[in-house]
Amino acid sequence: SNSSERAVLENRADDNPETVQKRLAVYEESTKPLIDYYRNSGLYEEINGLQDVDAVFADIIKALEK
């Protein structure tokens, strides 16, 4: 993907193993519990962000109309 190619080309300091581990820890501690909560409550809609922009937008509109 363009962002991963850009990260390699830019040799970003924040993409070192320690930073990645911290990001994963924050995900496990903060983000994942919220996703689980909303998924279990029926309020969670997963959107495939790898689609083209128009498809993502259409999926967001569909989710909001539910």
C-alpha positions as CSV (number, residue, x, y, z in Angstrom):
1,S,0.0,0.0,0.0
2,N,1.1,3.6,-0.4
3,S,1.3,4.3,3.3
4,S,3.5,1.3,4.0
5,E,5.7,2.2,1.0
6,R,5.9,5.8,2.3
7,A,6.8,4.6,5.8
8,V,9.7,2.5,4.3
9,L,10.9,5.4,2.1
10,E,10.7,7.9,4.9
11,N,12.3,5.6,7.5
12,R,10.0,6.9,10.1
13,A,11.3,7.0,13.7
14,D,7.9,6.2,15.1
15,D,7.7,2.9,13.3
16,N,10.3,1.1,15.4
17,P,9.5,-2.1,17.2
18,E,9.0,-0.4,20.6
19,T,6.4,2.0,19.2
20,V,4.5,-0.7,17.4
21,Q,4.4,-2.7,20.6
22,K,3.0,0.3,22.5
23,R,0.4,0.9,19.8
24,L,-0.7,-2.8,20.0
25,A,-0.9,-2.5,23.8
26,V,-3.1,0.6,23.6
27,Y,-5.3,-1.3,21.1
28,E,-5.7,-4.3,23.4
29,E,-6.3,-2.2,26.6
30,S,-8.5,0.6,25.2
31,T,-9.8,0.1,21.6
32,K,-10.6,-3.7,21.6
33,P,-12.8,-3.5,24.8
34,L,-14.8,-0.7,23.1
35,I,-15.2,-2.6,19.9
36,D,-16.4,-5.7,21.9
37,Y,-18.8,-3.6,23.9
38,Y,-20.5,-2.0,20.9
39,R,-20.4,-5.2,18.9
40,N,-22.2,-7.0,21.8
41,S,-24.7,-4.2,22.1
42,G,-25.7,-4.4,18.5
43,L,-24.4,-0.8,17.8
44,Y,-21.2,-1.8,16.0
45,E,-21.0,-1.7,12.2
46,E,-17.8,-2.8,10.5
47,I,-16.8,-0.9,7.4
48,N,-14.3,-2.3,4.9
49,G,-11.9,0.7,4.6
50,L,-9.9,-1.0,1.8
51,Q,-12.7,-0.4,-0.7
52,D,-12.6,2.7,-3.0
53,V,-13.8,5.9,-1.4
54,D,-17.3,5.8,-2.9
55,A,-17.9,2.3,-1.6
56,V,-16.7,3.2,1.9
57,F,-19.0,6.2,1.9
58,A,-22.0,4.2,0.7
59,D,-21.4,1.6,3.5
60,I,-21.2,4.4,6.1
61,I,-24.5,5.8,4.9
62,K,-26.1,2.4,5.0
63,A,-24.8,1.8,8.5
64,L,-26.1,5.2,9.7
65,E,-29.6,4.5,8.2
66,K,-30.0,1.3,10.3
